[in-house]
Structures are given as structure tokens and as C-alpha cells.
Amino acid sequence: MSSIPSNNGYLAYHAFVYEGGSMTDLNSLIPAGSGWVLRSATGVNDAGEIVGYGTYQGQLSGFLLTPR
């Protein structure tokens, strides 16, 4: 899923998960400075792996997040 948080007057899409009544920005779960901005989560499987798309160093790309 994606959400549009306000960022100093600008709008930016961020991928998030909704669980237990709260939203978690997936960008908060990856290392800061990784070069990624996760824009939209499009699916999750029974193993908890999340797929979606975002930008990596400014280029549009798909992602796969795997829980530890």
C-alpha cells in the first residue's frame, strides 16, 4: 500500500503496512542512507515477504523485503 505523508509542503508517496490498527512506513525498517525510497507495497505472502516498487538512487525499481 502507499500513503502520502506531507514533507515540508511537498507530497511524497511512501510504502507502508497496516497491522493491528496502526500504519508503519516501510522506509523506517530499512537502513538509513541505503539509497532506497520505498514508494508502494503491492503484495505480501504467507512468509511475510513484501514486494513493491520504489526508487533506488533516483531510479525506479522493484523491491523484495524479507523479514529476519
Beta strands, then each sheet from edge to edge (+ up, - down):
strand 1: 2-3
strand 2: 6-7
strand 3: 10-11
strand 4: 14-19
strand 5: 22-25
strand 6: 36-44
strand 7: 50-56
strand 8: 59-65
sheet 1: 1+ 4- 5+
sheet 2: 2+ 3-
sheet 3: 6+ 7- 8+
end
